[in-house]
């Protein structure tokens, strides 16, 4: 099968400025403020568009009523292709608000149906980078927990054994780099649970930098956490070839030290 790889959007040039979001920290929550920046597009064709989500962006609109990444991407498409009316853009998956990385949107209903099926059946490959406060006991390994989600707290709790209302969660990790005060892990998911990486790493004492909800010593000033969706691969919903995308992490001293 033919495969195509796009790294940090290097195969396309995007110079159009669109309305985007910036965030600042206030009482450990993200606060929206207006800003105009480039939307970082990693790839686009007639069927889908892949963008590099910034920390603080919400993928889809929620009760906060903050402008979502899907709305920003719609505006980009409307402006670039001079479409006066509404444009279709389907959300196939999500990333937590304080995280960053590769997100794919569908540009047609057919593509959305097929992407939804791929994600639901685990036919996508997602690789994450996580900067953690403590190194794991082994340089590589597999974590298996049973997660219980608490919707009121918007938090998941990891258990070593199956408990009522729990779902099995499996991830694989590799220690990529030792920094001065932190450690860079590469994470691949076997299951896709709510806050899975955050909860499982916290359960083994490897809390993600800035993740107060799961036990970090302090927050990041911008409200982000150092969890990044680095790579995303799947079979193209129309062309039927494997496509892979690599997203650059945010520009900050810790992430820059990882490169």
WORABEL-V194260 format. One record per pair of residues at least 4 apart in sequence whose ideal C-beta (glycine too) atoms are under 8 Angstrom apart, sorted by sequence separation. I is the first residue (numbers start at 1). J is the second residue. If there is no record, write none. Layout:
# WORABEL-V194260
i=I j=J
i=I j=J
This chain:
# WORABEL-V194260
i=6 j=10
i=25 j=29
i=44 j=48
i=45 j=49
i=53 j=57
i=58 j=62
i=61 j=65
i=62 j=66
i=67 j=71
i=68 j=72
i=69 j=73
i=70 j=74
i=71 j=75
i=72 j=76
i=73 j=77
i=74 j=78
i=75 j=79
i=76 j=80
i=77 j=81
i=78 j=82
i=83 j=87
i=95 j=99
i=107 j=111
i=108 j=112
i=109 j=113
i=110 j=114
i=111 j=115
i=112 j=116
i=113 j=117
i=114 j=118
i=115 j=119
i=116 j=120
i=117 j=121
i=119 j=123
i=132 j=136
i=137 j=141
i=150 j=154
i=159 j=163
i=162 j=166
i=179 j=183
i=192 j=196
i=195 j=199
i=196 j=200
i=197 j=201
i=198 j=202
i=199 j=203
i=200 j=204
i=202 j=206
i=207 j=211
i=211 j=215
i=212 j=216
i=219 j=223
i=220 j=224
i=236 j=240
i=239 j=243
i=251 j=255
i=252 j=256
i=253 j=257
i=254 j=258
i=255 j=259
i=6 j=11
i=9 j=14
i=25 j=30
i=26 j=31
i=43 j=48
i=44 j=49
i=61 j=66
i=67 j=72
i=78 j=83
i=95 j=100
i=106 j=111
i=118 j=123
i=119 j=124
i=136 j=141
i=150 j=155
i=178 j=183
i=179 j=184
i=191 j=196
i=201 j=206
i=202 j=207
i=211 j=216
i=220 j=225
i=235 j=240
i=236 j=241
i=250 j=255
i=251 j=256
i=6 j=12
i=24 j=30
i=25 j=31
i=43 j=49
i=44 j=50
i=53 j=59
i=58 j=64
i=62 j=68
i=77 j=83
i=78 j=84
i=81 j=87
i=95 j=101
i=106 j=112
i=117 j=123
i=118 j=124
i=149 j=155
i=150 j=156
i=162 j=168
i=177 j=183
i=178 j=184
i=193 j=199
i=201 j=207
i=202 j=208
i=208 j=214
i=210 j=216
i=212 j=218
i=220 j=226
i=235 j=241
i=236 j=242
i=249 j=255
i=23 j=30
i=24 j=31
i=43 j=50
i=61 j=68
i=149 j=156
i=150 j=157
i=159 j=166
i=177 j=184
i=189 j=196
i=201 j=208
i=207 j=214
i=209 j=216
i=212 j=219
i=235 j=242
i=236 j=243
i=23 j=31
i=41 j=49
i=42 j=50
i=58 j=66
i=60 j=68
i=78 j=86
i=95 j=103
i=148 j=156
i=149 j=157
i=175 j=183
i=176 j=184
i=189 j=197
i=207 j=215
i=208 j=216
i=210 j=218
i=234 j=242
i=235 j=243
i=23 j=32
i=24 j=33
i=41 j=50
i=42 j=51
i=59 j=68
i=60 j=69
i=61 j=70
i=78 j=87
i=94 j=103
i=106 j=115
i=147 j=156
i=148 j=157
i=175 j=184
i=176 j=185
i=202 j=211
i=207 j=216
i=210 j=219
i=216 j=225
i=233 j=242
i=234 j=243
i=249 j=258
i=23 j=33
i=41 j=51
i=42 j=52
i=58 j=68
i=59 j=69
i=60 j=70
i=61 j=71
i=77 j=87
i=93 j=103
i=147 j=157
i=175 j=185
i=176 j=186
i=187 j=197
i=198 j=208
i=207 j=217
i=210 j=220
i=233 j=243
i=249 j=259
i=21 j=32
i=22 j=33
i=40 j=51
i=41 j=52
i=57 j=68
i=58 j=69
i=59 j=70
i=93 j=104
i=104 j=115
i=147 j=158
i=148 j=159
i=158 j=169
i=174 j=185
i=197 j=208
i=209 j=220
i=233 j=244
i=21 j=33
i=22 j=34
i=39 j=51
i=40 j=52
i=57 j=69
i=74 j=86
i=77 j=89
i=92 j=104
i=146 j=158
i=147 j=159
i=173 j=185
i=174 j=186
i=202 j=214
i=232 j=244
i=233 j=245
i=21 j=34
i=22 j=35
i=74 j=87
i=92 j=105
i=145 j=158
i=146 j=159
i=173 j=186
i=198 j=211
i=201 j=214
i=202 j=215
i=210 j=223
i=231 j=244
i=232 j=245
i=21 j=35
i=40 j=54
i=91 j=105
i=92 j=106
i=145 j=159
i=146 j=160
i=173 j=187
i=210 j=224
i=211 j=225
i=231 j=245
i=19 j=34
i=20 j=35
i=22 j=37
i=57 j=72
i=74 j=89
i=90 j=105
i=91 j=106
i=145 j=160
i=146 j=161
i=148 j=163
i=172 j=187
i=173 j=188
i=198 j=213
i=199 j=214
i=210 j=225
i=211 j=226
i=231 j=246
i=232 j=247
i=20 j=36
i=53 j=69
i=73 j=89
i=89 j=105
i=90 j=106
i=146 j=162
i=171 j=187
i=172 j=188
i=185 j=201
i=198 j=214
i=209 j=225
i=210 j=226
i=211 j=227
i=230 j=246
i=231 j=247
i=19 j=36
i=20 j=37
i=89 j=106
i=90 j=107
i=146 j=163
i=148 j=165
i=171 j=188
i=208 j=225
i=209 j=226
i=230 j=247
i=18 j=36
i=20 j=38
i=51 j=69
i=88 j=106
i=89 j=107
i=90 j=108
i=148 j=166
i=149 j=167
i=171 j=189
i=172 j=190
i=208 j=226
i=229 j=247
i=17 j=36
i=20 j=39
i=70 j=89
i=88 j=107
i=90 j=109
i=147 j=166
i=148 j=167
i=170 j=189
i=171 j=190
i=195 j=214
i=208 j=227
i=228 j=247
i=230 j=249
i=17 j=37
i=18 j=38
i=87 j=107
i=88 j=108
i=92 j=112
i=146 j=166
i=147 j=167
i=170 j=190
i=171 j=191
i=17 j=38
i=18 j=39
i=70 j=91
i=88 j=109
i=90 j=111
i=146 j=167
i=147 j=168
i=170 j=191
i=185 j=206
i=228 j=249
i=16 j=38
i=51 j=73
i=90 j=112
i=93 j=115
i=146 j=168
i=147 j=169
i=169 j=191
i=228 j=250
i=15 j=38
i=16 j=39
i=92 j=115
i=145 j=168
i=146 j=169
i=168 j=191
i=183 j=206
i=14 j=38
i=32 j=56
i=49 j=73
i=92 j=116
i=144 j=168
i=145 j=169
i=167 j=191
i=169 j=193
i=14 j=39
i=90 j=115
i=144 j=169
i=171 j=196
i=14 j=40
i=30 j=56
i=92 j=118
i=93 j=119
i=143 j=169
i=144 j=170
i=167 j=193
i=171 j=197
i=224 j=250
i=14 j=41
i=92 j=119
i=101 j=128
i=143 j=170
i=169 j=196
i=182 j=209
i=198 j=225
i=228 j=255
i=49 j=77
i=142 j=170
i=143 j=171
i=226 j=254
i=12 j=41
i=142 j=171
i=143 j=172
i=171 j=200
i=198 j=227
i=226 j=255
i=77 j=107
i=142 j=172
i=143 j=173
i=169 j=199
i=197 j=227
i=9 j=40
i=12 j=43
i=60 j=91
i=93 j=124
i=141 j=172
i=142 j=173
i=169 j=200
i=9 j=41
i=11 j=43
i=12 j=44
i=23 j=55
i=32 j=64
i=59 j=91
i=73 j=105
i=140 j=172
i=141 j=173
i=9 j=42
i=21 j=54
i=23 j=56
i=39 j=72
i=140 j=173
i=8 j=42
i=9 j=43
i=20 j=54
i=22 j=56
i=32 j=66
i=39 j=73
i=59 j=93
i=60 j=94
i=69 j=103
i=140 j=174
i=21 j=56
i=32 j=67
i=41 j=76
i=59 j=94
i=70 j=105
i=139 j=174
i=140 j=175
i=6 j=42
i=21 j=57
i=59 j=95
i=139 j=175
i=6 j=43
i=39 j=76
i=136 j=173
i=156 j=193
i=156 j=194
i=58 j=97
i=136 j=175
i=156 j=195
i=49 j=89
i=57 j=97
i=135 j=175
i=155 j=195
i=156 j=196
i=56 j=97
i=158 j=199
i=53 j=95
i=55 j=97
i=56 j=98
i=156 j=198
i=157 j=199
i=158 j=200
i=9 j=52
i=55 j=98
i=135 j=178
i=156 j=199
i=6 j=50
i=8 j=52
i=55 j=99
i=59 j=103
i=149 j=193
i=155 j=199
i=158 j=202
i=182 j=226
i=186 j=230
i=21 j=66
i=55 j=100
i=149 j=194
i=158 j=203
i=209 j=254
i=21 j=67
i=53 j=99
i=54 j=100
i=147 j=193
i=149 j=195
i=53 j=100
i=129 j=176
i=136 j=183
i=147 j=194
i=19 j=67
i=52 j=100
i=53 j=101
i=131 j=179
i=133 j=181
i=135 j=183
i=147 j=195
i=52 j=101
i=53 j=102
i=133 j=182
i=134 j=183
i=136 j=185
i=147 j=196
i=52 j=102
i=53 j=103
i=132 j=182
i=133 j=183
i=21 j=72
i=51 j=102
i=52 j=103
i=131 j=182
i=132 j=183
i=20 j=72
i=50 j=102
i=51 j=103
i=131 j=183
i=147 j=199
i=19 j=72
i=50 j=103
i=131 j=184
i=132 j=185
i=147 j=200
i=18 j=72
i=50 j=104
i=51 j=105
i=130 j=184
i=131 j=185
i=145 j=199
i=49 j=104
i=50 j=105
i=129 j=184
i=130 j=185
i=145 j=200
i=19 j=75
i=48 j=104
i=49 j=105
i=129 j=185
i=18 j=75
i=48 j=105
i=129 j=186
i=130 j=187
i=143 j=200
i=18 j=76
i=48 j=106
i=49 j=107
i=128 j=186
i=129 j=187
i=143 j=201
i=145 j=203
i=155 j=213
i=47 j=106
i=48 j=107
i=127 j=186
i=128 j=187
i=154 j=213
i=155 j=214
i=16 j=76
i=42 j=102
i=47 j=107
i=127 j=187
i=128 j=188
i=143 j=203
i=18 j=79
i=46 j=107
i=47 j=108
i=127 j=188
i=128 j=189
i=143 j=204
i=45 j=107
i=46 j=108
i=126 j=188
i=16 j=79
i=44 j=107
i=47 j=110
i=48 j=111
i=125 j=188
i=126 j=189
i=16 j=80
i=47 j=111
i=126 j=192
i=30 j=97
i=48 j=115
i=130 j=197
i=137 j=204
i=30 j=98
i=122 j=190
i=136 j=204
i=122 j=191
i=128 j=197
i=132 j=201
i=122 j=192
i=136 j=206
i=130 j=201
i=134 j=205
i=135 j=206
i=134 j=206
i=182 j=254
i=119 j=192
i=133 j=206
i=134 j=207
i=132 j=206
i=133 j=207
i=184 j=258
i=132 j=207
i=133 j=208
i=179 j=254
i=132 j=208
i=133 j=209
i=131 j=208
i=132 j=209
i=180 j=257
i=130 j=208
i=131 j=209
i=179 j=257
i=179 j=258
i=177 j=258
i=176 j=258
i=133 j=216
i=133 j=217
i=132 j=226
i=131 j=226
i=130 j=226
i=131 j=227
i=130 j=227
i=129 j=227
i=130 j=228
i=96 j=195
i=128 j=227
i=129 j=228
i=128 j=228
i=128 j=229
i=129 j=230
i=96 j=198
i=127 j=229
i=128 j=230
i=126 j=229
i=127 j=230
i=127 j=231
i=126 j=231
i=127 j=232
i=125 j=231
i=126 j=232
i=125 j=232
i=126 j=233
i=124 j=232
i=125 j=233
i=124 j=233
i=125 j=234
i=124 j=234
i=123 j=234
i=98 j=210
i=123 j=235
i=98 j=211
i=118 j=234
i=118 j=235
i=115 j=234
i=118 j=237
i=125 j=244
i=129 j=249
i=115 j=237
i=114 j=237
i=131 j=254
i=100 j=224
i=114 j=238
i=131 j=255
i=98 j=223
i=99 j=224
i=98 j=224
i=99 j=225
i=103 j=229
i=111 j=237
i=98 j=225
i=100 j=227
i=101 j=228
i=102 j=229
i=110 j=237
i=111 j=238
i=131 j=258
i=99 j=227
i=100 j=228
i=101 j=229
i=102 j=230
i=104 j=232
i=110 j=238
i=96 j=225
i=98 j=227
i=99 j=228
i=100 j=229
i=101 j=230
i=102 j=231
i=129 j=258
i=99 j=229
i=102 j=232
i=104 j=234
i=96 j=227
i=101 j=232
i=106 j=237
i=95 j=229
i=104 j=245
i=102 j=245
i=102 j=246
i=102 j=247
i=101 j=247
i=100 j=247
i=101 j=249
i=100 j=249
i=100 j=250
i=56 j=222
i=55 j=222
i=56 j=223
i=55 j=223
i=56 j=224
i=55 j=224
i=55 j=225
i=53 j=229
i=50 j=232
i=28 j=212
i=48 j=236
i=47 j=236
i=48 j=237
i=47 j=237
i=28 j=219
i=47 j=238
i=30 j=222
i=47 j=239
i=30 j=223
i=25 j=219
i=29 j=223
i=25 j=220
i=28 j=223
i=50 j=245
i=52 j=247
i=55 j=250
i=25 j=221
i=52 j=248
i=54 j=250
i=25 j=222
i=24 j=222
i=25 j=223
i=23 j=222
i=24 j=223
i=23 j=223
i=43 j=243
i=43 j=245
i=42 j=245
i=42 j=246
i=42 j=247
i=40 j=247
i=4 j=241
i=6 j=243
i=3 j=241
i=4 j=242
i=5 j=243
i=6 j=244
i=7 j=245
i=8 j=246
i=2 j=241
i=3 j=242
i=4 j=243
i=5 j=244
i=6 j=245
i=7 j=246
i=8 j=247
i=1 j=241
i=2 j=242
i=3 j=243
i=4 j=244
i=5 j=245
i=6 j=246
i=8 j=248
i=1 j=242
i=3 j=244
i=5 j=246
